[in-house]
Amino acid sequence: MCGIVGYIGYRDAYPILIQGLKQLEYRGYDSAGVALVNNAGQLNVYKEKGKVANLEQLAEHHDTSGCVGIAHTRWATHGEPSAVNAHPHVSQSGRLALVHNGIIENYASLREFLLSKGYSFKSQTDTEVLVQLVEYIQTETGKDLEGSVVKALSKVVGAYAIAVIDRDSPDKVVVARKSSPLVVGIGQDEREFFLASDALPIVKYTKQMVYLNDNEVALLKLGQPVEIHNLDNQDVTPDVQEVDLDLESLEKGGFEHFMLKEIYDQPKCIADCMRGRLLLSEKRIMLSTIELHRERLVHAGRFVIVACGTSWHAALIGKQLIEQWAQVPVEVEYASEFRYRNPVILPGDVVIAISQSGETADTLAAFRLAKENNALCFGIVNVVGSSIARASDTGIYIHVGPEIGVASTKAFTGQVTVLTLFALALAHERGTISQEEYEETIVELGSIPDKIKSILAEDEKINDIARTLTYADNALYMGRGFNFPVALEGALKLKEISYIHAEGYPAAEMKHGPIALIDENMPVVFVATHHQLYKKIISNIEEVKARNGRIIAVVTEGDDTVVKIAEEVIKVPATLSALAPLLSVIPLQLIAYHVAVEKGLNVDQPRNLAKSVTVE
């Protein structure tokens, strides 16, 4: 959620920090701040509520010199959004500054202890407790900065990624992590170091990265290699990885918003996701995970998929695909609930964690529970080197490139594509799908990128239809079979970025409550492409029509039934029922986008939301 950036080296730190914060704005935040140690050994801290631009305006009339600094964008947990509660937080003496992502669960008891020792607090945050605790230990024990940080963290319960600077030791930065991501970038000859919540803000400066693991503390000191220790003071050998990110993907590329760019990226992204895996000329799928873990996957007694939000909707589609083709039972769980209900996890189970960022706190915690119970842990993530990727026994990257818009689009279709590939490959290995259906689906899957392009070509018409939703207060989305999760996803997209209340339902469930809401002011979006339940969903559409509901329908090209009933229709190319979500979701993404733009809202950074949810 929050974002951290840091620098120590020979350059001016401030421009690097500000630019890094801007690269992290997609994560969601409500305030920003920066701390710098200048050449005279003074610690200067500037903080402001609102956007990074507000922080820039504040700082432009002050001293921003110095070659070491840390910066932060905050998403409020403890204490309202304000300049006082923004990070960095400063110790009582003014010597230390600290930034923190995560949550200190025992901050109240630590705060009481520090109050008894004469410390006072300016903010309402849990983070200020931590910086005061580090200073208290430093003062009482005479330990150096890194030793004091290690001692302080041994007393902390919770999740954290932190960076600490000391005005009296301006040649080093101490960083640590537990259950919240942090990456260190290594400059040439250890003359400079960069740090951030993810690689995006620092990849333009270096591709040599060290991803910290839980309970690790790193010392970044000029002219010396990175030193990493765990909280038991054992040395850890840094694992330096070369990160390959396409910097062009971090720009809007002429689009007004990242979300629109990412919607239009989907033909290429899905092709990238399938490259090397979907072998069209041979009509087969090749997945290394099945080759390496064939016995456990083919003979799995059950799959359990844990996910949150959009990834949970993709999981619902994955459930249908795996059960239909591979004939293995699948359970889909909200990761946030899974670990708190004492779930039964058997050694023969395969637990699949789905997360775009690979850092979703609830999903990661559920994954760890599965590992403790000896299940095979299978990750489906987008971000290479993320926590879930590193915790996995096996898995598949979706390879759709950085997703900057908070409302997920290309990650959803990438996840569904990977689940489709996996379900097909697994079914083929198990002998539960005919060769004819296997090959037919492979060929059709290869045509999906071009079919998405044809939908995007109708964007202007979709924009016109979207205007009819702009003044709605509520909306219902309905689907059946493979399109039911698409209805859920379409409703989520609308509420996320347009702030219109929307709910998705299986269309047959309408009679069990939601039909009471239908009147002439209620837009109802039906995902009604051709599939085995097509005739039944027509009956559901007629029920809404009889009650004067406003019907918008996504239908298959050539449809001659729904077009006579619906107020508006959006046509998508014909495809197999199992692949329909990859096409039917595209108009719903565009509808949500255009409604939000029409309402003048911040599409890429909707209020109260964060891209990477790293706290519960």
N, C-alpha and C positions, 0 to 999 in steps of 0.2 A: 504494500500500500504506500507507505511513506517512501521517500527516496533519499539516498545518501550519495554524496560525491566528496572526494577528498583529493588533495594533491600535496606533494612535497618534492622540491627539486630546485632547478635553476631559473625557471620561468616565473613570471608574475602569476600567482595562483588565482586571483580573483576572476579574470576572464574565463579560465578553464572551469572554475566552479559554477559560474553563472550559466555558461553554455551547457554544462552538464545537467544543471537543474532543469533547464528548458527541455533537454532530451528526456528527462524523467517526468515531465508534466503529465504524460499519458497515464501514469500510475494513479492519479487522483490525489488531490491535496487541498488544504485550505489556508496554509500559511507557509512562509519560507524564511530562511535565515542563513547567514554565513559568518564564520569566525576566521580571522586571519592574525598571524603573528608577523608584525612588521620588522624591519631591519634593526629597529631600536629596542626590540624585545617587548613591545607593547601588544597586548591582545585586544583586538578590535572586533566587536560583535554587532551585527546589524540584523534586525528581524522585523518582519512586517506581515500583517494579515493579508490574505488574498494571493494574487498571482505573483510570479517571479518578477514580472515587470514592475510591480509595486516596490519590491525589494531593490531593484535597480535604481528606481527614482530616489529612494531613501539614501542609498549608498553613494550616489554620484557626487554628493557634496561633502563626502567624508574621506578619510584616509583608507584606501583599499590596497595599499602596497603590501608586499610580503610574498615570500616564496613557499609558504606552508599555510594550509587552511583546510577547513571542513565546511560543508554546506548541507542543507536539508530542506526537503519539502514535507510538511506534516499533514497527516490525515487524523483529525482529532479523535482520541479515545478518552483520556483523562483530561478534563478541562475543555472549555469552549474554544473555538478558533479565535486566537488573538495574538498580538505581538508578544505579550508576556509569556504565553504558553508555547510559542513557537520555539523551535530548536535553532541553533545550538543553545544549550543551557550551560551556565557558568558557575563555577564553585564559589563559595562564600568569599574567599580571599581574592577572587578574580584571576587566579592562576590557571585554572583548567577550563577547557571548553569541551563539550561532549554532544554528539548527535546519536540518535537511537531510533531504530525501527523495532517494533515488537511491543511487548507489554511486560511490566514487572508486577507479578501477581501479589507479591508480599511487600509492596511498596509502603503500605500503611504502617506495618510494624517497624520497618526500617526507618520510616520518617519519625515515628515516635522515639526511637532510639537516638536518632541524630538531634532531635529537639532537646532531648535530655542532656546532650553534650554541648549545647549552646549554639547549634546551627539553626538558621532561619531559612524560610522558603518564600520565593516571590511568586511562583506559579502554582497551578493546581495539578501539575503533571507527575507521573511516576518517574519520568526521566530525570528530573532535577534531583530526586532522591539519590539516583545512581551516581551522578557527578559529585554530590556532596559526600557520599560514602567513599568514593575513591580518594577524595582529598583528605577525609578523616583518617583513612588508613595510611595514606602517604605521610601525614603529619605525625601520627602516633607511632608509626613503626620505622620511619626513615627509609622505607622501600622506594626504589625507583618507580617511574611511571608504570612500566609494564608489570612489575611485581604488585603494585597497588591495585591495578586493574584486575589481575588474576585473583587476588585475595577478595576483592569486592564481589566479583562474579561468583565466587564460591558461596556467597551468602544470598545470592539472588535466586528466586524461583520465577520462572517465566520464559519468555522468548526474547531474543535480542540480536540485533546486528548493531555494533557500536564503533565509533571512531573517536579517539580522544587526543587532544593536543595540549601541550604544557608550554606556557610562555617562557618558562625557565629552561626548557630543553627543546628549542625550536628546530633541532635537527632530526626529530623523529615524530612518528604518528603510531599510536597503538590501536589496533582494530581487533575485534572478536565477534564470533557469531554462535548462536544457538537457535535453530528453527526459524531463521530469517536470513535471506541470502546476502552474501557479500563477496565481491570479487576484487582482487588486487591486480592491477596492471603494472608490468615491469618495464621501465624505460631502459634506454641503452646504457650499459655499463653501470647499472644501479645508480645513475646520476639523478634519476627521478622515479617516483612511484605515483600511481593513480589508484583510486579506489572508488567503488560505486556499488549500488544495489544490484545492478546487472551490467553486462558488458557494453550496452548501447552508448552511454555517455563518454566512454573512454576508448572505444575501438578506433577512433580516428587518430589517436596518439600512439597506441601500441596494440599489437595482436597477441602479445605474450601475457597470458592471464593465469592467476592462481585462484581457484575457487576454494574458499575456506569451508571446512567441514564443521559440524557441530562440536562445540566445546573446544574450539581452537582459538588461540590468540596469536596474532602476528605483529612483529615489530618491523616497521618500515623506517630504516635509518639510512641517511645519505651515504653513499659510497660503500655500503655493505649489502650482501645478499639478504633476501627476505628471511627472517627467522620466525619459525612457527613452533609453538609449544601447545600442548593440551593443558587442561586445567589441573592435571596431575603433575605438571612441569616436566613432561616427557617431550623430547625433541620429535618433531614431525618433519619429514623430508618434503619440501614443497613440490607439488605436482604441477609443473608449468605446462599449460596447454596453449596451442595456437588456435585462436578463435577466428573463424572465417565468416565475417558478416558483410553483406552487400550494403555499402553506405548509401547507395541510391534508394534502397528500400526505406531509409529513414526520412526521406523527403516526400513531399506530397505529389511530386511529378506533374504539376499543372492542375491537379484536382483541388477543389475548394476545401475539402476536408480529408483527413486520413481515412475515415470510415468509407467514404465514397471510393477512394482509391483502392481500398482493400476489398470492397465488393467487386470492383472491376478487375482486381488481380486474380480472381478465383479461377478462371480458365487456366492461366499459367500455373497457379499454385497447385491445382489438382493434378495437372500434368507433371509438375515437379514431384509431387507426392507419390505418383505412380511410377516415375522413372526408375528403371532398374528392377522394378518389382512386378509390374504388369508387362509380360513379354508377349505382345500382340502377335508377332510373327510365329511364335511357338504355341500360342493360345494356352499359356500357363502362367501361374503366379509363383514367384520365387521370393520367399521371406527367410532371411537368415535365422530369425528367431525360431521358426519351426524346424529348420535343419539342426539347430544347436540344442533344442529342448523338445524334440519330437515326442519322446516317450511320455513326458509329463503333460504336454499339451494334448496329445491325441487321446490319452487315457485319463484325462481329467474327469473327476466325477461331477464337478460343478464349476462354473465361472461366477465370480462375484465382481461386479463393476462398481467402483466407488468414484464419485464425482460430485461437482457442485455446479449450479447455474446452467449455462449453455452446454458445458461438458456433460452434465446429467442428461440433457435432452439427446445429445449424440449417443450416450450410453443406452437410452431406451431403444434407439434404432438398432444399435449393436446387439442388444438382447434378441430382437426379432430375427436379425440376420443369422446369428449363431444358432439359435434354436431351430430356425427353419431349415438351414442347410446342414449344420453339423450335428443336430439332434442331441445337444447337450444342454441341460438346464442352466439358466442364467438368472441371477438376481441382480437388480440394480438398486444401489443404496445411495442415499444422501450421505456423503462422507461426514458431514457435521453431526449426524445422528448415529452413524454406524458404530463408532467405538464406545459410545456411552450406554449401549444396551446389552453389553456382554454377548456379542454375537458368537455363534458357533462357527468356528473356522477349523476345517479338517486338513490334515497334511496333503490330501489329494486335491485340494482346491487350488484354483488359480485365481488370484485377486488382481484385477486390472484397475489401475489408477489412471484416470484421464484428467489432464490439466494443461491448458495452453502454456502457462508460465512455468509449470513444474515446481511451483513454490506454494501452491494453495495450502494453507496451514492445516485445514481440516482433512483434506485428501492425503497429505503427507502423514499425518498422525494415524489415519486409518490404515495406510500402507504399512507403517511400522508395526502396528498391531498384527497385521497379517503375517509379517515376517517373523514376529515372535512366536506365531503359531505354526510355523514351518510351511505355510502356503507358498506357492511359486508367485513371486511378485513381478507383475508385468506392467510396464509403464508406457503410456501413450502421451507424449508431451511434444511441445514445439521447440522449447528453448534447450539447446545443447548445453550440457554441463549443469543443468538445474538440479535441485535437491532430489526430486522424484526420479529423475534420470539416473542419478548416482546411487539411489537407494534400490533401484530395480535389479532383479536377477536377469531380466531380459525385457525386451520391449521394442517399440517402433517409434521413431521420430516422424512427425507429420510433415516437416520440411516445407512449411508455407511462408517462411521468412518472418521477420519481426512484425507483430501486430500492435500498432500504436493506438488505434481507436479503442476506447474502453469497451464499447459494445462489440462483442466478438462476432465476426462474420466469416472470414476465410479460415479461421481456426476450426469453426464448426464443420464446414464442408471438408476440411482436411481430416478431422477426426472421423467423420462418417466414411470418408474414402478409405482410411486405414482400417477401420472396423470391417468394411466390406471386403477388402483384400484379405484380411485375416480370416474372416468367416468362410470365404470361398476356399482359401488354401487349407484351412483346418478340415472342412467338409471333404475336400478332395483326398486328403490323407486318411480320413476315417472311412472313406468309401460310402458316404451318405448322400452324395449328390451325383446325379448321372453325368457322364462325360458330355452329353449334349447340352445340358443346362449350364454346366461349368464353362464350356467354351462360349456358349451364347452370351452368358453374363460378362465374360471377359471382353468379348468384342464390343458389347454395348457400353461397358464401363469406359473403354477407350474412346468412345464417341462423346462422352459427357462434356469435356471442355468446350468443344465446338457448339454443343447445344446450349451451354450457358451463355456463350457469346451471342447466340441468337436471341436469348431473353434480354440481355443487356442492350441489345439494339432497340428494344421497345421501351427504353427507360423514359422517354418523353411522355408516352401514353400512361405509363405507370405513375409518373409524376402528376399528371392530370387527375388520375383516380385518387391518388393520395390526398389531394386537396379536399376531397369530400369528407375526410376523417379529421381534418385540422381542428374543427370546432366541437368535436365529440368529447364528452366527459368520460365515456366508458366504451369498451368494445369487447366483443366475444370472437374468439378464433376457434374453429371447429375442424376436426379431421378424423379420419378413421385409418386403422391399420398402420402402415408405415408413415402415413401423413399425420397421425395424431401427435407424435413428438414435434413435427414441423409446426403444428398449430401452437403448441406450447412455446416454441422458440420464436414464432412470429409475435405472439403476445408479449413475450419478454422484451423483444427488441423495441416494440412500441412504447412500453411503459418505461424502459430504461432511458430513452433519449428524448421522448416527447412529453413524458410525465402524464400521459393519458392512462387511466386505469384500464387494464386489459387482462383477460383471463383466457386460457386455452383449455379446451375440453375435448374428450372423445365425443363425436357428434351424437352418438346414441345416448349419451348421458344427459343431453339437453333436457329431456323430459323429466329428469330426476332433480329438477331445481332451477337451472339457469333459464329455462323457457319463461319463467315468471318475469324475467327482466326485459323480454322482447316487446318493443313498441316501435312507433315510427321514428324514434330518435336513436335507436340502438343499431349501430353498424355491426354486422356479423360477417366475418371473413371465413369463407369455407375453402379448405384445401381439398379440391374435388377432382383430382386427376384420375384417369382411368385405372382402376385396380379391381380386385375381387369384390370389394364392398361398394363399388360405384353406384349400383342401383339403390342400395340402402341409404347412402348419403344424399341421394336425390330426394328421398322421402323426408330426410331431415331438413333439407333446404325448403321443401314445400311447406313444412310446418312453420318455418320462420316467415315465409312469404304470406301465409294465411293470417299472420299476426302483424303484418305491415312492417316487419323488420327490414332494414336496409341491407341488401345482400351484395357483397363483393366476393367473387369466386375466382380461384385459380384453377383452370381447367386444362385439359389436354387439347392440343390443336386438332381441329376437326369435330370437337364436341358440338352436338346439335340439340342437346337437351337442357343443360344448365344455362346455356346462353339465352334461352327463352324465359328463364325464371329470374335470373340475377339482374340487379340494377347495373352492375359493372362486372366485366370478366377480364381476366388476364390469362392469355394462352401461353402454354409452355410446350416444347416438343414432346412427342410420345417417347416413352422409355419403359423398361421393365418395372413392375411394381416395386421391387426391392431397391431400385435405384432412384425412384421418384423423389425422395427427399433432397437429393443433390440438385434437382431442378426446381422443385416447388418452393424451396426456401428462398430462392433468389428474389422473386417479386416481393416477398414479405420483408426482406432486408431493405429493399429500395423504398417500399411504402413507409417504413419507420423513419428512414433517413429523410425523405422528402417532407413528411409531416413535421419533423423537428426543425428542418430548415425554414419551412413556411412559418413556423411559430417563433422564429428568431432565436432558437436555443443553441447552446454550445454542444454541438453534435459529438465532438471527440472527447469532451470532458464533462459528461453529465453530472449534475449536482449529487453530492453524497456518495458517489461511486468511486471505486478504485479498480485499476486493472489487475493488480496482483494482490490477492487478499491473504496477507501473511500473518494475520492474527485471527483468533476465533471470534 
